[in-house]
Amino acid sequence: MNTAKLLVAGLFALLLSVPAWSAEGNGTRVAVVDLQAAVMRTDMAREQMKELESQREFAETQIKLESLKKQIMEKQEEAKKEGPTWTQDQWIAHRKSVEFLRKDFELAGQKIQAESQVVLRNIEKELGPKVQDVLKQLIDAERIDIVIEKNFTVYSSADIDLTVQLTDKLNEHGK
């Protein structure tokens, strides 16, 4: 969900501080991990997101956001169809109407983002310190020399992806 992506923006920056272990020569073991996905797929993160989305005010704001988006699109469609016949005053009224809708849309989006940031801080507080420890355990267990953030790779095969394993281990540590 889009809200989840917003939530992990700050967490992503924090988690990029995980050091990469390098080695040269034959036999170098490389792995990739999507830290954002690993953290946001944990039971704790999903529960917090579900709780946020179930809050009445947050849900109402999301509904309002979707409604405003639809209204803006309808206004744009109306302008395409009927705009050529409008007077200058009708165009001015239309632009004002669309501008008010856009400002309301931006405010609703900012409200959702602000509320999401609270959840992000809770997730960072809870899981941030654990991520490096759990990732280090995976690196040691798999004898990996280099770990690369998956989003920075052009291609990586699924068999070198640690994301699911990291999520599973974080869930184990949360119990």
Secondary structure, DSSP 8 states (H G I E B T S, - for coil): -HHHHHHHHHHHHHHTT-------STT--EEEE-HHHHHHTSHHHHHHHHHHHHSHHHHHHHHHHHHHHHHHHHHHHHHHHHGGG--HHHHHHHHHHHHHHHHHHHHHHHHHHHHHHHHHHHHHHHHHHHHHHHHHHHHHHHT-SEEEEGGG-S---GGGB-HHHHHHHHHHHH-
